[in-house]
Amino acid sequence: MTGRPRSGACTAAYVVDTAGGKVRGAEIGDGVLGWRGIPYAAPPVGSLRLRPPRRPEAWSGVREATALGAPAPQPPMLLPAVTEDPPSPDAPTLPEPSEDCLYLNVTAPADAEARPVLLWIHGGGYQVGTGTDIAGDGAALARAHGVVVVTFNYRLGALGFLALDGEEHTGAFGLHDQIAALRWVRENIAGFGGDPDRITLYGLSAGAKSVANLLASPLTRGMIHRAVSSSGGADHVADRAQDTDLTRRFLRVLGAGAADGIREVPAEEILGAQNAVGEGVRAAWLWRPSIDGLALTRKPLDALAAGAAAGVALLAQTCVNECALYQLLAPDAAEQADRVLEEYFGAAARDHILAVYAEHPSGPARDPVRSRVDVMTDERYGIPTTRLADAQSAHAPVWRSRYDMPLTGLPPSVVPGGVLPAIHGTDGDAMWLGGPGVNGMLHEAFGAFVTDGVPAAEGLPDWPAYTTGRRATMVFGPAGARSVDDPRGTRRAAWHGREWQSGTWWSLDDLATGLYG
């Protein structure tokens, strides 16, 4: 194996021998090296479309690894930007989306040797996104904590999660891509200075749900050392009825005979049919993995409760007001709460939950829109994350946190006053980059968890491990960081004993209208 270059070495020395062949990277910052666009699986095109990934073909010579691979085919962003900030001049240049998208990137300290590894799984509702989202090149984390960072693309939307009738192990191709990326890291990361026995998974939103799926999968046993979930849970997989309904709608749009020739249909038509079934923010939860009998054999939460990831330490985090984002972008979001709760639990339980959320501990009843957005926040993220922590804490150390820092500087034309409470995804920059005050504490605690297995930082109060008896939660807010036992426990208790099948928030019949339909 080619020796690892030291900082300041010539670029010709940045060559690593992988199972597929040699790759040459470059120095991307002071003392940080990067390799871009390394294939971790064969292009999933032609006869390989809508099938689990295959290993990539080996190459001869040295492959230049300085350009990012193509993102997966995808619609425009599900969540339009709510700020007026211009794109960062340091933002990576992405190729046009392509079905040939199964590539990963590695960033490592120049002197890395057997260092902890962080495998980042991007979010985007299983419909949009790329490995560099939020994480960028990961150089800040690599430099600050000596971590080897790996980011990657995986198949999205119908090309990643369409369940085909009559085919075996269908509907979870994007999850199989994630497993293939994890396997590639296990087999190759030592050459980049990483320790294959110290791999931490980290995901946000759909990426966090993917973390739970990977922890639950029988195909990943012994491959994961630690895990970090931001705004996730372990419940968001499709059951057979949901698969059947979505596939029927999709094929009806695609046209007669489409099922038989699905692997010959142009990718643009696949994406067009996907968008016709549902697009925009209302379709954020439309596509998701199926329990395909191979990558997943049961609901992830059930598998974790039974010890599928025993010994894997977990850091689980949410934002205080996740779904204020969706209410901002789709003002009828709160209106869905009554219907959703009644469909799940019946009218009496609906009224009980809404009454609990309407209560204010020190004053009159809360605004009905705000209380219903809070219901949405907990149904989508808060309760699923709590149940994930409950399940895993029986088998491994777990730490729970909540991010309360407000999002400031928003245009008043979009947000009156220019400030929103911590909404979905706003913790990502603090995790990766840090910042002043509690953002820096969160970044340091995150880095400490990845490297040492315990979240700790200078100035951070004692952070007790999570148990179902105490439910200790570190709250990162404007007044600092503080440990709180069972925050908002009355609301949590309103969901106790209630089970529901995760799906879309809006009805399927309404999804095709999109955000502004």
N, C-alpha and C positions, 0 to 999 in steps of 0.2 A: 504494500500500500504506500502510495506517495506520502512523504512526510508532511506534517502540518506546517505551514509557513508562519513565521513570527512577524509581528508588526514591523512594517517598513520593508518587508521582502518584496522582490519584484513580482509583478502580476503573473509572470510565467510560472511561478511556484505555487499559485493558488489552485492546485489540482488535487482532486480527491478521487479515489478509485471506488466506485459503487458497484452494486451487483449488475447494473446495466451497462457500465462502462465508465470511463473517466470524464469528469466535469471540471471546467476551469471557471472559477469565480473571480472576484476582485475585491479590493478594499473599498468599502462604501462609507467609511467614516474613520475617525482616529481610533485605530486599534480594533476595528470591527470589520469582519469579512462577510461577503454575501455571495450566495449562489442563487440564480433565478431560473425559473422555467425548466426544472428537472422533471422528466416524465416519471410518474409513479405507477402508471397503468397504461395499457394500450389505448389508443383513441377509441372511444365507444361509438363508432360509426358503422354504417352498413349492417352486417349481420350481428355486430356487437351492440347495436343500439337496444336499449331496454333489456339488457342482460347484465349480470354481475361483471365487474371489471376483470380483465385478464392482465397478466404481467406484461410490461412493455418489452418490445424487442430490444435486444442488446445492440450497441453500436461499437464501431471500431474507432480508433483514434481518440482525440480529446474533444468533447462537446463543449462549446462555449455556453456558459450558464450566466449570462449577464443581462438577459431580457426576460420580462415576465411572460408567462404563458397566458393564453386567451381565457377570459372568463367564460362560464357556461352561457348558452343562449338564455336570455331573460328579458322581461318587459322593462319599461322605465321604472325608476325607483317606486316601491310601494309607498314609502313615506317621504313626500316632498320635503325639501329643506325648510325649516322654520326660521332660519337665520339669513341675514344678508351678507354674511362673511364671504369673501372671494375664496376660490380654491387655493390651497396652500401651494406655493411655488415648489415645495419639496414633494408634492404628491406624485406617486409613481405614474408613469405613462402606461396605460393598458392597451393591449391590442383589441381589435374588434372581437366581440363574442363569437364563439365557435363551438360546435359539438366536440371538437378536439380540444378538450379543456382540462384534462387530468394531469395538472402540473403542480409542483410545489416549490417552495423557496426556503432556503436555510440562511440564517444570520447567526454568526458566532463570534465571540471574542477571538482575536488573532492568536492568543496563547492558550485557547481552550484545550483542556484535556480531561476527559471523563467528567464533564460538567453537567448539571441538571438540564433537562430538555423541556421546553414548553411547546406543545402542539396546539395551535390556535384554530378554532372552528368558527368561521364567520356566521353571522346571522343573516336575516333577510326573509323570514317567513318561508324558507325552503323554495323561494321563487327568484330572489335577486341576491346579488352580492359577489364578492371575490375575496380571496384570502388576505389581501392587503387592507380590507375595510377595517377602520379604527386602528388596527395594529400597525399599519404602514409597513416598514421594513423590520420593525422590532429592535432597531439598533439601540434605542434608549434603554430598554430592559436588558439587552445583552451587555451593554456597557456598565450599567449600574449594578447589576446582580450576577454578572458572569454566567448568564443563561444562554443556552443555544435555543434559538427560536425557529420554529417551522410553521409556515402558513401554506395553505393549499386551496385549490378550487375543487368543487364537486358538482355533480349534475343536479339541476334544479327543475322545479315545476314538473310538467308532464314527462319530460325526458328523464327525470330522476325518480319519479314516484307514481307513475301510472301503473295501476294493477290490471294486467291483461287476463281475461278469462281463458281458462284452459292451459295456462302456462305455470310452471312450477317456480316457486321462490320469486314471486313478482311483487312489484310495488315498493321496493326499498332499495333501488339501485344507488341512489345518492348515499344512503347509509353504508352500502357495501363499498362505495368509493372511500368514505371516511375510514372504514376498516382497512382498506388497501393502503391508504396513506399512513395509518398507524403502523401497519406491518412493515412498510418501507422504512419508516423511522427506526423501528426495532432492528432491522437488518443492516442499516447503512449509517446510522448517525454517529457511530464511534469514529468513523473516518473524518468527521467534521468537528471532533472534539467533544461530542456528547456522550452521556452515559445511557445506554439503552435500558438499563434497569431503573432509571429515575426519570420517567416520562410523566409529566403533568399535562392533563387535558384542560383547556380553558375555552369556554364558549359563552356567547351572549345571545339571548333571545333564541332563535332557532338553533344557534350554535350551542346554547346551554341545554336545550332539549336533546340535542345530539349527544352531548356529554353523557346524559343519563342513559340514552339508548346504547351507547358504547359500553358503559359500565354494566348494563344488563345483558349484553350480547354474549352468547356462549363462544363466539369466535374471537373474543379479545381476552380470554382468561390469562392472567399473568402478564399482560402487556402494559397495564396502566398502574402507575405508582401513586399518583394523587390526582385530584380533579377539582376544578373551579367552575361553578355554575352562576352566571349572572342573568337573572330574569328568565328562569327556565322552569324546571319541574320534570316529572317523569311520567307524564300522562298523555302527551300529545302524539298519539299514533292512531291510525285509522282502523276501525273494525270492518268486518266484511260488508255490512250494509252500507257504510260510507264509501268503501271502495267501489261497490257495485253502482251506487248512484252517481258518483263522480265520473266513473269510466263511461257510463251510459250517456251522460250529458256531453262529455268530451267527444265521444265517437259520433254522436248525433250531429255535432257541429262540423266535425272533420269530414263527414260524408259517407255515403253508402260504400261498403266494402273496405272502409279504412282499416278495420281491425286486421284483415288478412294481409294487407300490404303496408302495415304500420312502419316497417323498417325501410321502406322505399319512399315514403312521403318526405318532401323537402322539410328541413328543420324550420323554415320560415312558416310553413303551413301548420306545423305542430304548435309553434308559439302563437300563431294567430288563433287557433282553436282554443288554446289555453286561455288567452286573453278574453275570448268571447264568452267562455264559461264564467269568468270572474276576473276583474282587474282592479287596481287601485287599492287603497288602504282596507276597504271592506273585504278583500280577498286575502288578507294577510295570513289567515290560518286555513286556507283551502287545501293546500298540498302538504302532505306529511307522510312519513314512512308507514308502511303496512307491516303487520306481523306476518312475515313471509315464511316462517318455519325454518329459517336458516340464520339470518342475522338477528332476528327476534323470534322467540318461540312462545312468548307470553307478554303481557303488558309489562313495560319496564319497571313500574313501581312495584308490581307483585314480585318480579324477579329480584329486585334489590331488597325488598322486605324479607325475602327468603335467603339472602346472603350471597347473591350473585357476585357482588364486588366486595366481599369481606376483606378487611384490612386496607382498603383504599381510602385514605383520608380525604375529606371533602370540605371545601369552603363554598357556602351557598349564600348568595346575595340577591336582594331586590332593591328597587328604587321606591321611594315613599309614595309616589303618585304616578305609577307607570302609565296608566291609561288616559291621563290628561292629554297626552300626545294624540291619541285616537279621537278624543272628543274635539280637539282643536282642528283636526284635519277632516273629520266627518262628524258634523254637529248632531247627527241623529244617533251617535253611539250610545249615549245614556238612555235614549228611548228604548233601546233593545232589552234593557235589563229585566223589565217585568216579564216580557215574553220568554226570554231565556230561562229565567228562574222557574216560571210556571211549567215550561216544557220539561225541565229537569225534575222538579220536585213536587209539582202541584201548587194550587192556589194558596193553601194554608201556609206551606213552607215559604213560598214567595213572600207573603205578607210578613211573616216572622223575620226573615232576613232583611227585608227593606226597613222594617221598624227598628231593628238593631242598628243599621247603618244611618238611620235618621237621627238617632240619639246624639246629643252633644253633652259631654260630661259637665259642662259648666254654664249652660245657657239654653236658649231655645233650640228647637229642632233645626237640623242643618238643611241647607239648600237642597231640594230634591235632585237637581241635576248633579251637584257635587257628590251627593251620597250614592247615586247610581254609578257615577264614574268610579267611585271607591269600590263598589260591588264588582265592577268589571275588572279593576286592578287586582282584586283578590281572587276572582274566579279564573282569570287568565294566568296570573303569575304568583300572587302571594300565597294562596293555599296550596297550589301545586309545589311550590318551593318548600313550604313548611312540611308537606307530606314526604317530599324527597329527603329532607333532613331527618325527619322522624324515622324513615325506613333505614337510612344508612347509619344513623347513630347507634343502632343496635348491633352493628358489625364493625365499626371503625370510628376513629375520632372525626367529629364534625364541628365546624365553626359556622355560625350564622351571623350575617350582617345586613344592615339596611343603609342605603345611601340617601341622605336627605338634602344634599347641597342644591340650592336653587340654580336654575339655568337663567342667566342674566344677559342683558344686552340684546334682547330680541326686539325686532322692529315693532313699535306701538301699533302699527297698522295691522299686524298679525296677532299680537298679544298685548292687550291694554296694560300699560304699566311696564311692559318689556321684561317681565319676570315670570317664570313658571317654577313651581316646585319640581323637585327631581323627578323627571319623567323617564320613560322607557329609553334606555341606552345612554343616559347622560353620565353614568359611572364609568363608561369605557375609557375615556381619555385619562381620568384619574388613575385607573388601574395601570394603564400602559405608560403614562408620562409623568404622573405625579402633579406637583404644583405646590402652592403655598398652603399652609395650615393643614386641615384634615385631608385634603387631596394628596399631600405629600405623605401623610401617615398611612393612608390607604394603599398607596403605591408601595411603600416600604413593607407594609404588612403582607401584601400580595407577593412581593419578591421573596420575603422571608419564608412564606408558605411553600413556594415553589422550590426554594433551595434547601430549607431545613425542616419543613413539615409542620411548622407552627406559625400562625400569623402574629407577628410582633413588630413594633416600631418604637423608636425613641419618642417619648411623650404620650404614647398610647396607653390607656388604662389597662388593667388586667382583663384579659379576654377569656372568660371561662369557656370550656368546650360545651357544645350544645347537648342537652339531654331533654327527653320528653317531659321530665318532671319540672325542669326549670326554664327551658327554652331561652337561655341567655343569648342576647342579640347585641352586637356592637353597632351602635347607631352613629354614623358619620354625618354631622350636621353643622349648621352655621355657628353653634355655640361650642363646637368641639366634638370630640368623640367620647361616648359614654356607653357603658354596658347596661342594658335594660332587660329585665326578665319578662318574657312573654308580652312584648308590646302589642297593644290593641288585641289583647286576649279575648275580650268579649266578642269582637267580630270573628276571631278565629273559631271560637266555640259555636258560633251560629252555623258553621259548616260541618261541625262534628257529626260523624256517622252518615253524612250525605255523600253519595257517589254519583258521578255523571260521566258520560262519554264525551271526551274533549272533541270539539269540532269548530265550526266557524261561529263568530259572534252574530253576524247577520245571516238571515235565512239564505239558503242556496238560490232560491228563486229571485232574490233581490240582488245577488252579487253581480250579475252581468251588467247592471246599471253603472257600476264603477263608482268612483268617488263623487262625481258631480252629476250622475245620471238622474 
